[in-house]
């Protein structure tokens, strides 16, 4: 995997400044961004790269700014200062439909009328590619079929959302985002409140999407161990700033767990080098 430096912390800032990758390696590039609500700045990020064609997980404790950063990357939240580039162009220079053809966002809280069927919901994902009154095209139908098939919910196609379990509904919303057929997909805690089976199903869909269609994925995950398993890169946030960035085997250390998560834990590596976290106690 390409090494793309991230200026964020004292440790990261020791990186040789000449060791940089071309901009085309970045799907999203944030520079000197401040994000917040009203007068409160929640995220202050010097430099952040989301690598093209990879799965990157944003991790950190509650209140560290993960969801706010994701909103900033998607242009849902305008920065107080700084820029966010999508494939080299400022996200705020695009119209909403044009941006939606390149970048999809699935928020943490999703809602839709319970009377809609799964097919209705997934069809909504095609809105950036159609005029308001345009009928569905062959490309639209093909994209909807692919999305439903990838999410593994074809058997639920005509089922009303109100009749779905939480896990099934989340897969339906993910299928809607997949039908949008973008090069970049951002997801905010898509496994929250799901049982273990549906957590794994959601993450397997994300990995398949990346493996088979080379879609860039940036996902906020609450479960650090899950992030180390499914993501190729981690961005660890602490108090609205990037603490560290890189492959999981480099980022997940006992020091990070103590500094960022206030957890005393050991980190063991399996034969493939993947880290496994063994918590001991919460640090007061």
N, C-alpha and C positions, 0 to 999 in steps of 0.2 A: 504494500500500500504506500502511496506517496506520503512523504513527511511534509506537512504544511504547518509552519510555525504559527504560534498564537501568542501575541504579546498580552499578558494579563496580570501576572503576578511576579514577585521578585524572582522566583525560580525560573519562570518562563522567560523573563526579560534577560536572562543570562545567555539566551540563544544567540548565536552569531547572526548579526543583522543582515549579513550577505547571503545567508542560507534561506532564500525565499523561493517560492514556487510561482509559476506564471499565473496570472489572474484567471486564465481559462480553467484551472484546476478547481476554482471555487464556484459552486452554484450560488451561494450567498456569501457576501462579504460585508461585514459591519465595521465601521470605523468611527471611533470617538463618539459613540452614541450615548445619550442620556435619555432614559425613558421614565415616565412617571405619571402621576395623576394629580392635577392641580399643581400645588407648589412642592409636592413630595416627589423626590427623585428615588425611584426604586431600583433602577439598573444603570450602572455607569461602566461602560465597556469600551476599552481602548481599541481592541482589534479582535475580530472573531471571524473565522473561516468555517463554513459548512462545505465540506468537500463534495465535489460533483460525483454522482453515481454511488454514493456510500450511505450507510445508515449511521447517523449521529444521534446520541442520546444526551439530553440536557438533564443533569442530576443535581441534587442538592436538597437541603432540609426545607421544611415548610417556610415560606416567606423569603426564600433566597432570590426570587425574581425570575424563576424559570418560565412561568406562564406569561409574565410581562415581556420577557425577552422574545418569546415566540410571537407575541402580538406585534412587537416591533419589527421582527423579521418579515412578517406577513403584510405589513403596512396597515394592519387593523388599528395600530396605535402609532401616531406620528411622534418621532423623537423630538425632544427639546433642542437637541443639537446633534450633529453628526449625520452620517449617511448609511443607508443599506442598499447594496447593489445586488440585483438579481441578474446573473449572467452578464455582469458588467454595466448594467444600467440601473439608475435609481428607481426603486420600486414605486416612488411617488410620482414618477413621470409617466406612468401608464394609466390608462383608463381602468375602471373597475373590471369590465369584461375582458380587456386585454390581459390584465394581471391574472385574472382567474383562469385564463387559458394556459398560463405557464406555472401557476402556483396554487395548490389547494391547501385549505386549512380546515381541520376538524377540531373545533373547540372542545373544552372539557365538558361544558354543559350544552347538550343538544336537545332540541325539542321539536316536535312536529305534531299536527293533528292526529289523534289516535285512529281516526277513520281511514287514513291513508294506508294503502298497502305497501309492502316492501318494494314492489315494482314502481309504484307511484313515486316513492321517495328517491329511489335510485335514478329514475328518469330526471328528477330535478337536478341531478348533477350535470346534466348536459346543457344547462342554461347559458354558459358562456359561449357556446358554439352555435346558438340559434337566435333568431329574432324572436320577439315576444310572441308573435302569432304564427311563427313558422311551424309546420308539421315536422315530426321526427323524420330524419333521413335514414338511409341504410347505415351510414356511419354511426349515427346515434344509437340505433338498435344494436349494432355490433358492439359498441362500447358498453352499453347497458348489460348485454349478455355476458361479456367478458368480466365485468365487475362483479356481477352476481355469482358467476361461476368461481372466480378467484376467492371470493368471500365464503364460498361453500354454503350458500343459502338459497339455492335454486328451489329446494323443496318448500321454502317459505315465501315464494314469490308473490302469491296472491293472498297472503296472510296480512291482516290488519296490524298496524304497529301496536295497538292497544293489547293485542293477544300475545305479543312476544315477551320472552324473558329479558332481563337486563342484558345478558350476554348476546342474545340473538339481536336485540335492538341495536347494540353497539356495532355488531357486524353489519347490520343494514346501513347504518350511518357511514361506516367505513366503505361499504360498496358504493354509496352515493359519492363519496370523495374520489374513489377510484374511477367512477364513470366520468368524472371531470377530465380525466385523461391528461394530467399535467406532468411536466418533467420533474417538478419538486412538490413534495407533500409534507406538510407540517401537521403533527398530531399532538394534542395536549392531554396527557395522561389517559390514553385510550383504554387502559386496563383497570382503571380505578373502579372499585365496587364490584368487580367481576370475580366469580369463583375461579379456581385454579385452571380448570378445563378451558374456560373461555378466555382467560388471560393468555394461555398458550396458543389458542386458536388465533387470537388477534395478532400476537407477535409472529406467528408462523405466516400469516397473510402478509404482514409487513416485509418479512424476509423474502418471501416468494416474489412479491412485487419488485423488490430491489434486484433479486437474482435473475429473474426472467425478463424484466422490462427496463432494468438499469435506472429506475427512478431514484432520485435523491430523496432521502427521508430524514427529517429531523423530528425527533419525538421526545416529549417530556415524559420521564418515567419516575415514579415514586420509589420503585424497588431497585436498589442499586445492583443487587445480584442478578436480577432479570436483565438489567441494562448491560452488564458485563457479558452476558450470554448472547444477546441478540444484536448488539451494536458493534460496529467496527471502530468507532471513536466515541469518546465521552468528553463532555464539557461539564466540569464541576463548578457550580456557583456557590458563592458564600457572600451573604449580605449585598447582593446585587452586583458583584464583581466576579470575574472569572478567576477561580483559584488555580485550576490546572486544566490541561487539554491534551488529548492524545489517545492511543490505543488503550483498552482497559487494563492490559497487563502492566502498563507503565503508570497509569493514573491511580489505580486502586491500590493504595498503600495503607499501612497502619497509621502513618502520619496524617494522611488525608481523612481517614475515618475519625481520628481524634480532633483534628482542626476544624473540619467542616461539619461533621455529623455528631460531634460530642459523644463518640462511642469508643470504648476501649475494646479492640478486637485484634485478632490475628488474621493474616492473609496467607493462605496456602495456594500453591499452584499445582494444577493437575499436569499429567504428562504432556499435554498440548500447550502448557504455559498459561492457561486460563485461570484467573484468580477466583478463589472461593473464600468468602468472608465467614469467620467464626467469631461472633460477638461474645464478649465476656461480661461487660457491664456498661451502663450509661454513665458518662462522666458528668459530675455535678457542675 
